Amino acid sequence: MPAAGEKQAVDRLAPDHPAQLGVARGITEALVESDLPVEAEHDRVAIAAVWVSRDANDADAVYRNNHQATRLAVRRALSTESERGTLARYASRPLNSYCQPKDRRSQASASSSSSSPARD
């Protein structure tokens, strides 16, 4: 139990974690509301990698955010926004501020030094 005045962190390992429930609701709604095609019910699989901050202490907010993010991801994946040109534009950008592989760090430093004015 948390001490008086403290909020308890969301149990990130629980099988009924609010993030998992939010993703499940988002996918289910996408099927029911026809954002996903009918054949997706039996012929497709959705894989979600969800990161929840260890400081998250509002299960309702975690649930709501993951639900909304899943719905948006489904719409974007099936829209014209997912064309190869858009994917290529985003593929070269770092996608996670907490993890930047060496190849992306070296690209970022090279591009920032080449775009910086020369100094004497």
N, C-alpha and C positions, 0 to 999 in steps of 0.2 A: 504494500500500500504506500502511496506517496504521502509525504509529510503534509501537514496542513498548509494550504495555499499552493502546493505544487501540483502540476498536472502530470499525469502518468503518460509516458511515451507509448505510442502505438506499438503493439507487439508485432514486429516485422516478420516473425517466423510463423505466426499463427496461420493455419490452413484457411481460416475465414477472414483473412486480413482485408481491411477495407479497400486497399488498392486492387486486390484480386477480384473482389466483389464489384468494384467500379468497372473494371475491364470486362468482366462477364456480363454486366448489365449493358454496357455499351455495345458489345458484339450481338447480344440477344436483341436489343432494340434495332440494331442495324438490319438484322434478318427480318424481324417482324414488320418494320417500316419500309422494307424493300430498298434500303440503301445498298445492301448486298444482294446480288442476284439469287434467285431461287436455288440454283444448283450449288451455291455456296454452303447450303445447309448440310449436304452430304459429301461434297467433292472438294472442299477446301478446309484449310486449317489456319487459325490465327495464332501467331506467336507474339507475345508481348514481353519485352524486357522492361520492368518497372523498377525504378530506384526511388526509395522513400528515405528522406532524411532521418537520421537517428534522433533529431530534435522534433520530429513531427509528433504532436500531442493532441491533435484534433482529428479523430477518426472520421467524423462526418466530412471534414474538408478534404482529407485524403481520398475518401470514397468519391466525393463529388468531382474533384479534380481529375481523377483517373477515368471516371465515367465520361466526362466532357472531352477529355483528351482522346479517348478511344473513338468516340463518335466523330470527332474532327479528323482523326487519322484515317478512318474508313472512308469518309467523304473525299478527303484529299487523294487517297490511294486510287479511288475509282473515278476521279475527275480528270480533266485534261491537264491539270496542274502537274500530274505525275509523268509528263512526257520526258523523254531522255534529256532534252536540253535543260529542263529545270533540275533534274537529278544531277546532271553534270555540274551545274552551277553550285549546288550545295555540297557535292562530294568533296570538293577541294577545301571546304571550310571546316575548322574544328567544330565538332558537334557536342563536346562535353567539356566544360571548363574545369572539371575535376580530373580529367584524364586526357592528356595530349601526348600521343605517341611521338617518339623522337623524330620521325620523318615529318610530322606536322610542325613540330617546334622549329626544326631547321628551315622549313619552308617559310614559316611566319617571320623568323628573324631575318632571313634573306630578303623577303619582300619589304620588310620595314626598313632595312638598311639601304636597299636600292631606291626606295621612295623618299628617303630622308635627304635633305639638301647636303651637299658636300661642305665639310668644315675645314678651315685652314688651321 
